[in-house]
Amino acid sequence: MNPLLLLRVHRGAAAVLALLTLSASLLVAGLPRGFEAAFDEALRGIVDDTGANQTDLAVRLRAGAPDQAMASEDDFRAKDVWWRSAVPPSLKPLLATGPGADSHFSAKTVGTPVAGRLEDGQVPRQYVNVGWLSGTAARIRYVEGTPPGDPRRLASVPGHPEMKDIDLFEIALVRSASEKMRVPVGTTLILGNSNPMLARVTGLFEPVNPSDRYWDHNLDALKVTVRQDPASDTEENHITAISSESSLAGLNNSARDLTYNWVIGVSPAALNARNAADAIKGVDDFEREVRAVVGRSIGTYSQPSAFAPFRVETGLREVLGGFLGRLATAQSLMVLLLGGLAVVAAGVIALAVQLLTERMRAALSLTRARGASLAQVVRTAAGTVALAAFPAALIGYGLSYLLPGPLTPIVHLGPPAAAAFATVFAAARVALSHRTPLRERRDDVVARRASPRRTMLEVLVVVLALAGAYLLRTRGLTTEVAAAGADPFLMLVPAALTVAAALITLRCYPYPLRLVVWLAGRARAAVPFVGLTLAARARSVTALPVVILLPALAVSVYGAVVGGTLDATQRLAAWQATGADARVEREAELPADAVAKVRQVPGVRDIVPADKGKAQIGYTGKTATIVAVDLDAYRRLVAHAPLSVPAPPPDAPAPAIPALVSPDLGHLSTFEIGWHVRMKIAKAGVITEGLPGISLSPMNLIVVPYDASQRAGSRVYTNMLLIGGTGSGGGIDARALAAATGNRPDVFVETFDRALERVIKTPLTGTIKNSFLIVTIALAVYALLTVVIALVVGAADRARALSYLRTLGLSERQAARLTVLEIAPLILLTACAGLALGLALPSALGPGIDLSAYAGDMAIDDYRLDPTTPILLAAGLAVVALAGAFLHAVIGRRRSLGSTLRVGE
């Protein structure tokens, strides 16, 4: 028999199969591309937000021997060739090349103090390191003076007889450092104490592009680093000055702390989610190669066997490791989505194949009875299905190229796999149905027992799913993910649980149905009994709808639970980060006029002033964070927010000031602190959770009344404003608050809306939410198609039964009710099972899928099981499916009595 003829005769069923195969191929090929594109975009965002000094490879040498001296840029390049040859193959494609690359070399002194100046105007606590940076000519412009020239050696220095045979280097400073440290052009600095050198400032420069990744490695040359001297509690200013290449030879002095640096740039655009794990292994291999320099001869280097002067500094491993930890969770959720979608799509395709093969049953049976072999019949049926499925899969594969994203193996394998599955399923089904010619068997009369092999296979699936869920709860997905990658078996556990639940439901489905049929049989009405009996006997079309509907609903419900939990936790994280609808904070005291202007900002309802600082405990060196705030007013301010603010401490006998202290200070009943003034503190309670937005750490914390300084004999200070808005959770413009405080750079402004936006924009968060939405819509469509196709598959048997019942007096309305009752048990029982599984999945998976990275790094100890949305999903699916069944019955009942009597001729 010609498959083309069968395809033309049964073109309606073939078109349904082709459409389903096309949609499944498009989803299976398109969604992974979208996922991978989102993963890559998230990684690029992380790398862009991370400085190049963390993502690039830097080889450093602490120069100490004369034979290690780098006298010119060519010396650096010679060693750079060796370092690049040691880069493993997994890292070589990631190295930055071209004009925009930030690879370079440098030599810098470290911790060089300014011992004095040849001119007047000595400024204490200054450190000026002298360095040479390759590639600065194209990256800086001189705004005053001239570039540094060659160094020279001075036999003597006028006015300083103690300085003889001293090196003089010419240097250039960034203009901001010259102004801050009061080092104008022409100043000659005396650098170093034991073996000093002179450095004359010949020019001031500015960077051409301050955002160039090149400067991430050399921020010490662009910005003054202010460090606190713990001994004297004074500030030190550090800057690195730029010198000429000819200064390299003079800088190599055993008395100076000099570091040579080879920076090998890594291109952020070359990093993606697929090569991140290999990049981490490549960094480890590169470090081993660099350490292996011990005992080798590299140019003029002859290293002692016990000393390896070279070291690799990079944060790439940590950056990629953190990303892979988050990616493992996202990939697990994506596998859950794709796994559920694949199961549902495969089930719907199988149901469409069943529809087409049922339509071809009569022709194939006749061909078999006329002497065709089983192989010929199978080839005919499989060929017909292949003609419908493979072109559709090819079209879906082609349409997937319209979606952005990289090509992964599943993109190429998914569409042909869908078509091949349809073909193989058709061949297997036809082979089982036509093994013996003209052997008809009615599954609605004789129940077919499951074979031992099928039973053992189902038991194996259930056991593996439960074992995987246990391992997922105990091990998690992110354990050693940076080193070994995510476990594929554990990533498939969520999808396996849905399949296992579908198999259990399928096995248990007849038992509650038999009870309902028994109860219906005891009633006088015939329609419920007949309809439920038809449902109980329709075993041949029950398995696939259950396998389809249950995973579809379970994944959708789980997505609703995850989405609700993420939304609630993200808002809580934003509240915790802000502490109120808005917060204004400054290290120094806020001016009174600024506070008054903040009160006038639109949307501001109330303000609670506070004072935050560091207090010395007793006369020791131990310090603690101290916060002076009216806790009663603060509690009223955030009454509408999900924040926990402790009650104010009870009063203490004067002159002691009551305070709440953190647990580490709980052993102190009374103690003194040094803050604005010395004051005596009386412990009145212990605060265990910190204060939201003010001090999230529950350690080294003291909370006192707002007027504590006034009680101690000083006055009230305010350097923080906790602001309540007129709207719930927002409505205050951060820019308006900043403008009210004069747009001072030292004033920090935070609002709930801004904090929530930062949390929501956490990498991959939007991908997870959008993916759940897309897949939920697709699953809902597939679920409804399942009900329709299941009704069409059983339409012939149903029409035969209804024709007999119509001749016995069954009305059209009763026939429609009977059709709905036939499909209702399947939908309702499966909907209940899918709802239960979807609500149980969060507890079943437990901490194995850590979503805290997508919720502002707040720990998600428990999912927020709001049953409203899941129940609406299940109820909506059931109602729409039953409505579709009723509509099918209404359309099918418009048949004359004559046509009813001819059914089955």
N, C-alpha and C positions, 0 to 999 in steps of 0.2 A: 504494500500500500504506500502511496506517495505521501510523505509528511507535509508537502506543500498543499495537497488537497485537503488534508485534515485541518491544516492551519487556516485555510480559506473558509472551510465549512464552520469551524468553531472560532471564528475571528473575534467574537465578543469576549469569550473566556481568555483567548490568547492575548487580546489587548489589555485585559486586566493584569495578566501575568507580566506583560512587557512593561506596563506602567509602574507596577510595584518593583520590578527589578531595576528599572531606571532610577526610581526614587531612592531605593536602598543603595545602589551604586554611587549615586551622587552624595548621599549622606556619609557613607563609609569612606569615600575618597575625599570629600570636601571638609568634613569636620576635623579629621586629623591635621589637615593643612592649616586650618584656622587655629587649632590648638597649638601647633608647633610655631606658627607665626606669633601667637600671643606669648608663648614661652620665650622666644627669641627677643621679642620687644621688651619683656620684663627684665631679661638679663642685660640687655643694652641699657635700660634705664638704671639698673643697679650699678653697672660699670661706669656709666656717665656720671652718676652721683658720687662715685668713689674716685678719689684722686689717682692720677697716673702713678704717683709714688707707691700706691698700694697694688696696682694691677701690673705694672711693668716689672721686668727682671733687672736687678741691680747687683752687680758684682763689686765688692768693695775690698780694698787692700789698705791696711793700716801700715803705711810706709815706716820702716824702721832701719833698714840696711842700705848702705850706699848703692849696692848692685840692684836695688829695687826702684831706683830713681826713674821718673818719667820726665825727660828733658824737653819733649816736643809732642805735638799732636800726632806725629807719625809713630812715636813710641806707643801711644794709646791705641792707634789703629792696628798696629801689629798684634797687640794682645786682644783687641776686639775680634779679629779674625779667628783667633783660637777659641774665644768664648762662644762665638756663633757656631763654630764647628762642633762644639760640645752640646749644643742645643739638640735634644732628642727629636726624632721625626714627628712626634705628636704635637710638638710646640712650634716647629718651623713654619707651618702655614699660618700661624697666629701672629707672627712677628710683623711689626709695622714697617712698611717700606715707602719710599717716595718722599716728595718734598715736605709733606706735612707730618712726617714721623718725628717722634720726640726722642729718638735714640741720640745719645750724646755722651761725652766724657767730661769729667771734671776733676779738679784737685782743690781741696779746701783744707785750711787749717781749722782746728777745733778748739773752742774755749780760749781764744786769744784775748787777754785783757788789755785794756788801754791803760798803760802805766802812766801816761802823761801826754802833754802836747808841747811842741816847741814854742808855740805861741801861748798867749794868755787865754783864759777861759776854760780851765780844766773842769770837766764834768765827771763826777765819780760814778762807779758802778756801770761802766760801759765795756762792751766786748765787741771787737771788730775783727772778724776772721777775713783772711785774704784768700781768694779763690780764683781759679781760672775755669771758665765754662766754654766748651766748644759750641759754636753756632750762635753766639750772642749777637754777632754783627747784624744779622737779619732780624733779630727779635727785639732790639732796643733802639731808641733814638736819644741822642744827647740833647738836653734842654739847656745846659750851661756847661761851659768849659770844653775840654777836649778829651778824647779817649786816652786811657793810660798808655804810656810809652814803655821803653825798656828800663829795667832796673839798673841801678849802678851802686858801686861800693864807695862809701865816703871814708876817707882817711881820718877825718875829724869833723866835729859838728860845732860850729860857732856857739859859744855860750854854754856848751856842755862838754867840758874837758874829759869827763869820764867816758864819753862815747868815742871810740876809735875803731877804725876798720868795721864799720857798720853798714848793713845793706839798706838801701832806700828803694822802696817799691812805689810805683805810681798806681793809684786805685781810683775807681769810680763808684759812687754810691747812688742808690735810688733816691730821688728827690725827697720823698716823704721821710726817709730815714735821716737825711741831712737836716731837715727841718726839726724833726722830733729830738734828735740827739745833738743838735746845734753843732754840726760839723760842716761848715761851708767850704766852697772850693778854695783851695790854697792852704787848708789846714794840714799840718804835718803831725801825725800821731806817732807816739812811741808805743809799740805793741810788744807785749811780753815783759816778764820781769827778770828771769834769770839770764836769758839770752835775747835781748831786745832787738827789734828791727824798726825801721822807720817806714811810714806809709803816708804819702802825700796825696791828698784828694785833688785830682786834676779835672774831674767832670762829674756832672750829675745826669742821670738818665731816667727814662720812663719806659715801661714795656710797650711794644707796639700793640700786642694783643694780650692783656692780662689773663684771659681765659685759656690761653694756649696750654695744652697739657705739659709742655716743656717746663713751665714754671711750677707745676705741682712738685717737681723734684727739687726746685730751687727757690722755694718760698722764703728761705732764709736770706735770699738776696733781694727780695721784693718788699718784705714786711719786717718791721722790727719785732722781735720776739721778746716779750716781757716775762721775766721769770721772777718768782718770789724766793728770796733767800730765807730759808727756814731759820737760820741762826740769828740774823739781825732783823728779820721781818721787813726788809727793804726790797725794792724792785731793781732788777738788773735788765739792761737793754742790750740785746744781741742783734747783730747784723753781719751779713757777709758782703764784703766789697769785691768788685771785679777787677782783676789785673790782666795784663797782657800775657800772651803765650810765652814770651821770652822770660817771664817770671818763674816758670816751672823749675828751672835748674836751681834758682836761688831759694825756692821754697823748701826744697828737699834738704832739710837739716835735721840731724838726729835730735836736736834739742826742741824741735817743734813737733806738735801733734798734727800730723798731716794724713789725710785720707784721699786715696785715689778711687774714682768711681767710674764704672762702665755701665751705662744705662741702656738696656735693650728693650725697646718699646714693644708693647703688645697692642695690636689693633683691636679696639672694642668691637668694630664691625665684623671681625673674623670670629669672634666668640659666639657660640650658640648653644642651645640646650643639648645638642647631640654630641658636641666635642668637649663639654665642660669636664666630664669625668676623666677623659684622656688628658686634658690639660693639667689636671691636678697630678696625675701620675707623671706627666712630663716634667712638672716642676720638681718633683721628688728625684727623678732621674738626673735632672740638670744639677741639683744640689750635690748629688753623689759624684757627678763628674767633676764639679769644682773642688770638692773635698779630696778627690783623688789626685789633686795636684801635688800632694805630699809625696816626696821622693822622686818626682819627675823633674826634668829640665825643660823650662819653657823660656826660650830665648836666653836672656842673661840670668834667669832664675835657677838656682839650685837649692831646693827646699830641704831643710833638715827633716828627718823622718818623723819627728815628734811635734812638728809645728806646721800648721796650715794657715797661712796668713790671709787667704782669700775666704770670703763668706758671701753668701747670696742672701739678699734682702728683698722680699716680695710679700705682699698680702694677697696675691692672686689665689693661693690655695684656700685661704680663709673666706675670701669673697665668693668663690665658686662653691666651696663647701656649704656655706650658708644658703646659697641659691639652690643647690641640689637638695638640701633638706626640705625647703619649701616646695621645690618642684616635685619631690616624691609624693607629697600629699596631693598636689594638683593632678599629677599623673594618675594617682589612684582614683581620684574622683572622675577623671576623664575616662579611665578604663571602666569604671562603674557605669558611666553614661554610655560609652560605646558598646560595652558588653551587653547592657540591657537593650540598647537599640539594635545590636546585631541579633540577639535572641529573638526579639519581637519581629524584626524584619525577616529573619529566616522563617519564623513561624507563619507570617503572613504570606510569604512566597510559597511555602509548602502548602498552605491552604488554597492558594490560587492554582498551584499545580494539581492539587486534589480535585478542584473544580474542573479543570481542563481534562484530566484523565477520566473523570466521571462522565463528562460529555462524550469522550471517545470510547467509553466502555463497550457500547453496542457494536460499533464498527470493529474494534479490536477483537471482541469475542467472536464475531462472525468470521473474521480473518483467521483466527486461531482454529475455529471449527472446520474451516475449509482446508486445513492442512498446513498452515503456516507454523513454523517453529517458534518456540518461545523467544529465541534470540531475534528473529525477524520482527516479532511483535514489540519486543522491548526497544529495538533500534528505531522502529517507526514512532513509538511514543516519545522516546528520548529525543529523536530528531525533531519532532514537532515542537517540543518544549524548548530545545536548543535554538530553533529558528526564531522563537519569540523572545527568549531570554538574552542571548549573547549580543544581538544588535542593540537591545535596550541597555545592556550593561556598558557597551562601548560608548553609547551616547552619554550615559551618566558619567562615565570616566572623562569624556571630553568636556562636558559641562563643568566638571570639578576644576578645570584649569582656569575658569573664570574667577575662582576664589583665590585670594592671596595666600602665600605660605610656601614653605619648602616642600620638596617631594621626598616622601619617606616610603619605605617598602609597603606599608599598608595601603598607600594611595594607589600603587600599581597592582597589588594583590587583591584588594577588596572587591572591586567590580567583577573580575573574572571568577572570583570565589563565589559571589552571589549567583552568577549564571550557572556555574558548575554545580553548585548545590541544588539548584532547581532541576537541572538535567539528571543528576544522580538520584535525587529523590523520586523523580518521575520514573526512572528506569527501575528502581527498587520496588516502588509501589506496583507498577504494572507487572513486574516479574512475580511478585507474591500473589497478585490477583488472577493471573492467567497461567499458573503452572499447569493446571488441568483444564482442558477445553470444556466449555459449557457447564462448569461446576459453579453454581450460584450458591451463595451463602449469605444469609440475612443476619447481620450483627444485632439487629434489634430484637431478634427472637432467641438466638443462641449466644450467650455471652462467651467471648473468647478469653481463655485464660492466658495470663502473661507467661511467657517462657521463663525458665530459670535464669537464662542469660540476661534477659531484660531486667529481671528482678535484681540480680547481682549488680548490674550496671547502675541501676537507680540507687541501690544501697551504697555503692562506691561513691557516687556523686554526692550523696548526702553526707557521708562520713568525711570525705575530703573537704567539703564546705565547712562543716563544723570544726574540723581540725585546723583549717586555715583561719577561721574566725578566732579560735583560741590563740594561735600563734600571733595573729595580728594584734590581739589585745595585750599579749605579754611582751612581744618584741617591738611592735610598731614598725612603721615604714621607714623612718628616718635613721634607724640604727646603722651606723657605719656606712651611710649611703654615699658619702663622699669617696670612700675607699673602694667599696664593692658595688655601688649602685643599688637601686631599689630592687627588691626581690620580686620577680615576675609572678611567682606563685601567690604571694600575699596580695599583689595588686589585682589579681583575678578573683580574690575571695568574695568581694561584694557581689559581683556578677554570679559567682557560683552559688551564693546563698539564695539568690532569687530563683535560679533554676531548681535548686534543691527544694525550696518551698513550693514551687509549681508542681514538682513530681509528687510531693507529699499530698498536696491538695488534690491532685488527680487521682491518687490512690484512695483518699478518704472521701472523695466527692459523692460516690453512690450511697454511702451510709446515711447521711442526713436526708438525702433525697428519698430514700426508701421509706424513712419515717414519715416524711411529708406526704408521700403517695398513700401510705397506710392510713394516715389521718384523713386525707381527701376521700379515700374509698369508703370511709364510714359516714361521710356526709351524703345528702340526697342529691346535690347538684352534680351533674355529670361532667361539665366542662372542666372544672379543676382537676378531677381525677384523670380524664383523658389527656389533658395538656401535660400534666406532670408525668403521666405514664410515657407519653412520647418523649419527654425530656430524659427520663430514665433509660429508655431504650436507644436513644441517639448516641450510643457509645462511640460510633465510628467518627463522629465529628466533634467529640467532646475534648479529646486530648489536646489538639492544637490550639483551640481557643483558650484553654486554661493556661497552657505554656506561654501564650502571647499576652493575655490580659493581665496575668499576675505580675510578671516582671515590669510591664508597662506602668501599672499603677504603683508598684512598690518603688520604682526609681523616681517616679513623679512625686510621691509622698515624701521620700527621703530628701529629694531636692527642696521641697517646700520647708521641711524641718531644718535643713542646713541653711537655707536662705534666711529663714526667720531667726535662727540662732546667730548667724553672722551679723544681721542687721542690729539685733539687740545688743550684742557684745561690742560691735563697733561704736554704737552710740554711748555705751557705758565707758569704753576706752576714751572717747572724746570728752565725756564729762570728767573722768578721772584726770585727764591731762590738763583740763582748764580749771576745774574746781568751782566754776560758776558759769553763768552765761557768757561772761568775759572776765579777763584779768589783766590788770596793768601793773607792771613790776619794774623796780629799779633798785640798783645796789645802794645808791645814795638816796637821801630823802626827797620825796616828791614835793615840789612847790605847792603852796596852798592855792595859788591861782590856777594851776594845772588841775588840781582836784575839783575846783569849782567848775572849770570848763568841761571836765568829764561828765559832771552831773547834767550838763546841758545838752549832751550828745543825744540825738534822736534815738529812741528805743531804750534808753537807760531808765530803769524803774527805781532802783535803789542801789546804794553803795555801802559796803562794809569795809572800812579801812583796816589795815593790818600792818604790822612791822615784823620783818623777817631778817635775821642775821646770824652771825656766829658768836657764840658765847664761850668764854673760858670757864671751865668748871674748877672751882677752887683756885689754887695757885699752881696747879699742874699744867702740863702741856696739852691736856685733853680738852677738846672742844666739842660742842654740840650745836645743832641747828635749833634756834629759838624762834618761836612765832608768838607774837602778841596779837590776839584777836578776840573779839567779843563772840564767843561760840554760840550764845543764844541768838544774836542777830544773824550770824552765819547760818544757823540751822533754819531760821525763817526764810533767809534769802534763797536757799536751795531746797526748799520743801517740795518743789515740783520736780526735782531731779532725782535720779536713782543714786544718790550719794549718801554715805554714812558719815555723819559728823557727830563726834562725841558730845555729851552734855558738859556744860562748864563745871569746873571743879568748885567744891564748896569753899567758902572763905576760910582763911587761916588767921590765927591771932597775929596782930601787928607786932613787929614790922615784917613778919614773914609774908611772902607772896605765894598764894596757892598755885600749883602747876600740875599739869598732866605730863608724865614722863614716859619715855619708851621703856620696854622691858629691860634693856641693858643697863638702864639707870634706876631700875626699880628698887635696888638694894639701898639707895640713898634716901633716907627719910627727910633730912634737912641738909642743905648745902648752899654754898655761896657761888655766885657766878659773876664774871666781869663782862658787862655788855656796854650799854651807854654809861651806866654807873654800876658800882658794886651793889648787889642786892641779895637778900637771903631768900632761898626758895624752900618751900615746904611741899613735899610730895602729897598730892591729894587724890591721885589716881594714876592708873597705867593706861596708856594708849597703845594698842597693839597693831593698828592698821595704818598709821600715818594720817595725814590730812590730804584729801584729794586736791590736786593742783598746786598745793603749797609744798608738801613734803611727802612723797609717796613712800619713802623709806621709813619703816618702823624702828629704825635704830638711831641713837644719838639725837633724840628729838625732845624738846621741851616746849610745852604750850602754856602760856601764861595769859592773864587778862590783858585787854588792850591798854589799860592804864597802868600797867606794871611799872614802867619807868617813872611815871608821875608819883606813884606810891613810894618809890625808892628815893624821891627827892629831886628828880630831874623833870623832864617834860615829855609829852606824848610825841612819838615820832611815827611817820607814815611813809613807807616805801612800797606799799602794795595796796591795790584796790581790787576788791572782789565785787563784781558788778552783776546785778540782776536785771534781766531784760523784760520788756513788756510782753514779748512773745515767748512761747514755750520752747526753750532750747535754742534760741537764736534771735536774729533780727537786729543785731548790733553790728555796725560796720567797723571793721578793724582799722581801716584808713581814717575814719572819723575820730576814733579814739587816739590814734597816733598824732593826728593833727591837733587834737585838744591838748596833748602834752608837748606840743612844739616840735614834733617829729625829731625828738632827740635820739641819737643813735644808741644811747645807753638805756633807753626805755624799751622794755619788752612788752608787747601787746599780744594777747592771745584771746581768741573767741571760740565758742563752741563750734560754730559753723566752719571755721578754718581748721580746727583740730579734726573734725569729722571728715572734712574733705581730704586731709592728709591720710587718714586711716583708710578711707574708701579707695584712694588711689594706690594703696599698697599693691605691689606687683602681683599679678595673677588673680586678684580678687574679682575684678570685673569679668575676667574670662570665665571664672567658675560660675558666677551668677548668670551671665548670658548663655553659657552652655547649658545649664540646667533649664533655662527658659526655652531655648531652641529644641532641646531633646524632649522636653515635656510636651511641647506642641506636636512634634513628630510622633511621639508615642500615643498621644490622644487620637491623632488621625488614624494611625495604624490600628488602634484598639477598636475604633468605630468601623473601620473597614473589615476587621475580623468578624464582627457581629454580622455585617451585611453578607460577607462571603459565606459564613457558616450557614446563614439562612438560605442562601442560593444553593449551596451544596446539597442541603437536605430538602430542597424545594420539591423534587419529584416524589419522594416518599411522603412528604407532607401533603402534597396535592392528591396523591392516591388515597391517603387516609381521610382527608377532608371530603373527597368525592363520595366515598361510602357514607360518611356521616351526614353529608348534605342530603343524600337520598333518604336518610332516616329521619330527616326533619331538622337538621342543624341549621340555624339561621346564619346570615352573613356576619352579624355582630358577634355571635358566639364563636364563629370560625376565627375572627380576628383575635378575640380574647384567648382562644385556644393556642394560636400561634405565639402570642406574647407569653403565655404560661409555659410554653415549650422552651423558650430561650431564657426566661427570667431566672430559674434556679442557677443556671450556668453563670449568668452575669452577677447575680447577688452574692453567691458563695465565693466566686473568684474576687469580687470587689472587696468583700470583707477580709479574705485572706491577704490580698495585696495591701489593703490599708493596715492590717496588723503587722505585716512584714515591714512595710515602710516606716511605721512608728517604732518597730523593734530594731531596725538596722543601726540607728545611732548607739543604742546600748550594746548591741552585738559587736559592733566594731570598736566601741569604747575609745580608749586613748590611742588606738592604733593609727587613726587619722587625726593628726593634730592640726586644728584650724586656727591656732593662736596667731600664726604668722599673718593671717588675713584679718585679724581683729585687733590691730594695734598691739600685738605681742601680749595680749591679755590671755591668761590661761582659761581655756574653755573646759571646765571640769564636768559640766553637765549640759546636755542639749535642752533648749527651751521648747518643750513639747507642747506647743499650742495646737490643740487638735482641730481648731476651726477650719483652717485652710486644707489640711489633709482630708477631713471628712467631706468638705465641699467638693474636693477633687473626686473622691470616690463616689459620692452621691451624684455629682454632675455626670460622670462617666456612665453610671448605671441608668440614670434617667434618660440621657440622650440615646444610649443603646436600646433601651426599652421603647423609646419613642420611635427609633428607626425600625424596630421589629414590628411595632404596631402599624407604621406607615407601609411597610412591606406587606403586611396582612391586608390592609385596606385596599391597596392597589391590586393585590392578587385575588381578592374576593369578588371583584366585578367580573363575574363569569356567568354565562347562561347555564341553565340546568342541563341543556344538551351537551355542552362542552364538559360539564362536570361528569356526566355519565360516560363520556368517551375517554376519560383519563385512564391510561393503562391499556388501551387497545393494542 
